[in-house]
């Protein structure tokens, strides 16, 4: 038994790390391929043929098809790629070469492919070996190649890990494929928190309070979640360790709402009203008050941390209407960020640190805007599509999830950080609101 355990531990380590065939080796800068800051970004045409299998067995061919389909869907989700139709390919995936010099790149450039993914599967019983490669078809050059070993059930994880390698090689940033999204759904008749994978799959219910539950917030390591619940008849703050199931409650008099974890620290900000006014406080991970952060007449709510953990964006009515402000936590210096519009709320600081998304209410309709941290040039991302609110950034800063009523009930949608490729993430009974995107590293 000990020997078997050691064997499967070795298999798991190979799955997690992969075996590098040929690395990127610094031959070309990532931004030569995808400049994620380019507002006129052209999607890169990429070919993803069905993976080649060694055995030729029908069952193995089906697994190869499923793996290639999943890889294509995963890349398509990012908004960076145009997935080419396999019916137009000039090569038979089961006959073509998957490594140079056997790849005939002219047959791929002829169908418009600028990038090509090749894959090979070797299956023996439940054991699986996968080789995956990404090529620049015009230069005939390997950009990244990996070999993975594990079980057949690990194929989905393998595909996601290789997609992360693709994104890193093309953009210089890791992808979002190990992240999750928490959200609130009323499908049970109560507002409960649910969690899904980055692409809307693998949905599971997290809380079962049978009460109103709101504002899920992830810690930086993905192992803690804070939220507000009315399970005791009033809005109290709950802090939950998702791994060991420890749970802490903050139940001051009045409101205990809008938690936000400080990056890379076991601290969070939240709004309390026990003094009679809604103010923002800094707490330990167990809910003990460290210090009060805001002091002004009028509400101060909805903190969102800068990536370095030195500042918060928050909503205040100190100027008469709800607007977004930025505070330096150490000096307590505050400046107003938003001036366009009379009702701006729900700030979300981007992981890149240069932009803040927020919700703006004008003429009875809410829409998502993005503004740089100096408050210049706010850009409206949603238009004439119901109410759109609660923006949350993907961990790489390239996508924004939000809730929208454009189809009637509130649903969770995703768009690029430029507002393009807006599409529904999932559909459940009831309304889905309050999305919160987790960091890359998954907690359990």
DONUMI-684998 format. One record per residue (C-alpha): x, y, z. Coordinates in steps of 0.05 Angstrom, whole numbers, plus 5000, padded with zeros to 4 digits. Layout:
% residues N
XYZ ...
END
This chain:
% residues 444
500050005000 505750475017 509050344949 502350464913 501351124951 508351344931 506951174859 500651584855 503952164892 509252154837 503952144784 500352734816 506853134820 508053014746 500953244732 501653874773 508454094747 508453804677 514653594640 517354144596 518953914526 521454584499 520455224537 519155924512 526556054523 525756804514 525956754438 520457274429 517157764475 510157564497 507158234476 509058104404 503157624405 497757924449 498058634477 492658594530 492659354538 490959484465 483759734460 483659514387 486058814402 484958334343 483157634363 488657144343 486256584296 488155924328 487255214304 485754664355 485254004318 482953374354 488753064392 492352484361 491651814398 496551244396 491650674400 486350884350 480950584395 474050904389 473651044464 480551384463 478651794402 472552044441 477052264499 481652614449 475752984419 473253194488 480053444508 481053854445 473954144451 475254344523 481854674505 478355074449 472755294495 477555494550 481655924503 475456224472 473056434541 478956914548 476757354490 483757344460 482656814406 478556654345 477555894344 477855644273 472755154246 475654444241 471754304178 476354784142 482754434163 487154124108 490353624155 487552974185 488953024260 490252274265 495252284207 498752944216 505153044255 504653394322 511953604326 516753954279 519253814226 513253364210 508153934215 506554254148 505554964171 503455214102 497154794109 495455174173 497055874148 492855714086 486655654130 488356294168 491455994231 496656434264 497355954322 496755194325 495754724383 497654004373 496453444422 497852714430 494652224479 497051554503 492051174546 493350524582 487750304628 486350894673 493351194662 494051794615 499952124582 498852774544 503553184501 501153884483 504654414442 503355124417 506455354352 507156014315 505055774245 508256354206 515056274238 514355514245 516655584317 514755224381 512555714434 511055234491 510754484499 508954044559 508153314576 503353114631 501952444663 496152254708 489451894705 484051974653 479952354703 485552874705 484653094633 480553704650 485853944699 491353804648 487854214595 486954804642 494254784662 496554794590 491855364574 495155744630 501855604596 499055864530 496556514561 503156624598 507256514535 503057004495 501557554546 506857484600 501357364652 498356734681 491256574663 484856504704 483755764697 484455564770 480056144795 472856114817 466956584822 462556644883 455656944874 448857014907 442856624880 435656624903 433855964870 432255614936 427556174957 432956484999 439156864979 444956384988 452256394965 454355934909 461055804877 462755594805 469055514764 471656104724 467555894663 460955784700 461655034707 461754594769 456455004807 455554844880 451855164938 456455424993 451755705047 445255415072 442955965119 435655985095 436256735102 438857335062 446257245049 450257765011 457058044991 461757444986 469057644990 475157194979 481757235017 488157284975 489756544985 482656334969 481955965035 477456465070 470856775052 467257345087 459957525076 453957855107 447957445129 441257595161 440856905192 439957215261 434957735237 439958305225 445958395179 451858065213 458757925185 461157205179 468357005166 469256285143 475455865134 473455425075 478754905089 477854735163 470755015167 472255495225 467256065226 467356735262 461657235271 461757985279 455158225305 455758945328 449459355338 446759585271 449859405204 455758945193 456658945118 461058985054 467358585074 473758635033 480158245047 486758615049 491558324998 496657835026 494657975099 489957635148 485958275152 479658545122 475759195118 468259225131 462759725145 459559795214 454260275239 454560155314 456560885325 450261115289 453861265223 456360765171 463960765175 469460295150 473859905199 479959455193 479158765224 483258145238 481557505203 477657295265 473557935265 476958335319 477259085306 484259355292 482460075277 477260535247 479060775177 473861305158 471061885198 466062315161 458862515164 454762105116 455661375097 462361065081 461560355053 463959845002 471559835011 475859544956 483359464966 488859674918 493259084898 498859314944 494159355004 495960085018 489560424995 482160304992 476960554943 470260644977 463460984971 461861605011 456162115013 460662645044 459663084982 452062994984 451262424934 454461724932 461361784899 467661364898 473561604939 480661344950 484061335018 491261215037 490460745096 496660985134 496061735124 488461735121 488762225063 482462195021 481062434950 474862404908 475461954847 468762014810 465462654787 461562434726 454562214748 450862344813 450561634840 456961214835 457760584878 460759884883 468160034867 472659454847 480159574842 483459214785 489058704800 493659124756 492559714801 491260234747 483760214740 477460194783 470859914758 464460174790 456860214782 453560854761 446161014765 443461514715 436261624693 433961024733 438760534699 445360254727 451460124683 458659904692 464160424684 471760384689 476160974708 483661044718 486061144789 487061884777 479761954760 481062134687 477061904627 471461454655 469260944603 462260644602 462659894588 455259694587 449860034545 442359964537 442159264567 438059294631 441159434698 448559244703 452159254770 457058924819 463358894776 468858424798 475658324763 478757664741 485457544776 489357734713 485458374703 483158194633 475758034647 470158324689 464257924716 457958294734 450458204744 445458434692 437858424681 438458464605 434657804597 429657934652 432057604716 438857814742 444357364716 451957354720 455557584657 462757654636 466158154590 473158364573 476158954611 474659364549 467259184551 467358714491 464957994486 459358064537 456157384549 452157034603 456356594649 450856134675 443456054685 440055814748 433055894776 431856544813 436457154809 444057134810 447657754837 453857984876 459357614837 466257584869 472157304829 477256904869 484856924863 488356414818 490555964874 484655534894 482655414966 478654824987 
END
